Amino acid sequence: MIEPSAKRRAATLPNKKLFLLFRIGAERYALEATEVAEVLPRLVLKPIARTPHWVAGVFAHRGVVVPVIDLSALTFGEPAQPRTSTRLVLVHYRPDAERASQWLGLILEQATDTLRCAADEFKEYGLDNRQAPYLGPVREDELGLLQWIHVQDLLNDAVRELLFPAQPLSLGQFEAAP
C-alpha cells in the first residue's frame, strides 16, 4: 500500500518541471530539462574562424556536426572555467518555425545538479534586457536567486544563420567552387 504522503507527491509531480542547474561564476542558472538532449564531459572543439568570441567551435557527435557556444562568454564576456564539473550540454534548438530542432552545444560550469519545482516559482524581475533575451525569470531560495535560461532565445539572427544556415552547403558546392 502506498502511504498518503507519497500519493500526494505523485499527484503534484505533473505540475513540477525538472531543471538542470549550473553556474556562471558565482551566479546560478537553470535550463528546463526537456530542452536538454544529453550531458557530456567537456570535449575538444574545432574552432570556427570569424565568429563571436562566445562561439566555442564545433564537434562531431553521432554523425552530426554540432555548434557549441560558451554561455559564460556570451553572458559575461569571460570563458567558462575548465573545471571537472564543466560540461558540454546538448540542447534541442529550433532555428526557426519551419525547421526541426537541432542540437546546440552549451559549455556550462558546475552543471551537476537538478531541481524539481513549479514553473510559476520563477518570477519576472522587472528588467527588459534586450541584449540578453535568453535571461528569463528568477526564483528565490535559501541560496539566493536562480535564473531560468531560455534556450530558444540564445542566438540572435546573425549567429543563428551562421550556425544553422537555412540552405546548408552541400559537398558538390565545395567541389564546384573556383
N, C-alpha and C positions, 0 to 999 in steps of 0.2 A: 504494500500500500504506500502511495506517495503522501508524504506529510503535507499539510495545508500550506506552509510557507513555500515549499518547492512548487506547488501548483500556482501560487500567486506569482512567483518569479517567472515561471514558464508563461503565464498569461500576459505578463507585461513585456516579455522579451521582444515580440514583434515591433513594439514602439521604440525600441532602442537600436541605435546604429553602432557598429564596430568601427573604431578609428585606429590607424597606425600613428603612433606618436614619434616625434623626432625633435631635434633641436637645431637651431641656427645660433651659434654662440651660446649665450645663456637663455635665450628665448625658446619657448615651447610652441610647437605647432602640431597639427593633426591633419591627416588625409583620411577620407572615408575609405574604409577597407574594400568596398565594392569597386572602387576605382583602381585598386592595386591588383596587378596580374601576378606578380612574382617579386620576391625579395631575394636579391643576390648579394654576394660579397662584392666589395669594390673591385673592379676589373681594370685592366689596361685598355685605354681607349685610343682610337685613331683620331688625331686632331683634324678639324676641318678649318682650312685656311679662310681668312677674311670673314669670320663670323663674330658676333658679340663675344666678349670675354667669358660670359657665363655659359656659352655653348661648349661643353667639355669635350665633345667628339662623338664618335660612333663606335659601335661594336657589332659583331655578328652573333645572333642568338637564334638557334633553331632554324637556320636558313634565312633569317630576316636581318637586314642591317637596321639597327636601332639608333636613332639620335639620342644624345644624352645632354641634359642641362644640369648645371650645378646650382641648386636652389639657394645656397648661401651666397654665391657670387651674384646671382640675379637679384636677390633681396637686399643685401648689404654691401655688395661690391668686393667681398673677400671670399676666396675659395674655401670650400669645406676642409676641415682639418682631417688629415689622413689617420683617423683613429681606427682601432679594431672594430668599433661599433658603427663606423661609417659604412653605409650600404648603397648599393645601386638598386633602386626600386623601379620596376617596370610598372607603368600605369597605362590604363586604357585612355587614349587621347583621340578625340574625333576632330580632324582638321576642319571639317565643315559639315553641314547638314546632309549633303549628298553622298558623302563617303563613309565607309565603315570605320570603326575605331581602329587605331593602330597603336603599337607600343611606342611609348616615350619613356626614356630612362631619366630618373632623377637621382642625383647624388644627394644623400641625406645623412646628416650626422646623428649619431645615437638613435638610430631607427631600430629600437629593440623592444619597445613596449606597445601595448594596445590599451584601449579604453572603450568600454561599452557605456553609452549614455544616450539620452534622448536628444535629438537634433535641436529641439527648442531650448535646451540648456545653453546654447550658443546665442549670444545677443549682439545686435548691431552696436557699434561703439561711436557712431556719430560722425566719423570722418569719411569723406568721399575721396579716396586715394586713387585717382585716375592713372597714376604712374605704376600702380601695383594692384590692378583689379582682382587679382587672384587671392589677395588677402581678405578673407571672409570674417564672419563674426567671431566673437571671443566668448570663452567660458571661464568663469572664475571657480577655483577650487583652493584647497589648502596650500598648494604650491604656487599660486598666483594665477596669471592669465594664460590661457591656451587658445591659440588662434587657428581657425579652420582654413586650410588652403584649398581653393577650388581649382582642380586640375585643368578644367576646360578653359580657364581664363589665364593660364600661364604664359601663352605666347601671343605677341602682337601679330598683326597681319604680315609684316615683312619677314619675321622669323618663321612664322608658320609656313609661308610659301617657300622659304629656303629649306626647311627641314622636311616638309611634306608637300613637294610640288604637285600641283593639280595634274600636270602631264609629265610623269617621270620620264627621264631619258631612257631609251632602250639601247641595248648593246649595238644594234645596227646604226643608230645615230652617231655613236662614237666612231665607228669604222668609216662612216661616210664623211666625217669632218676633215677639212683640208689640213 
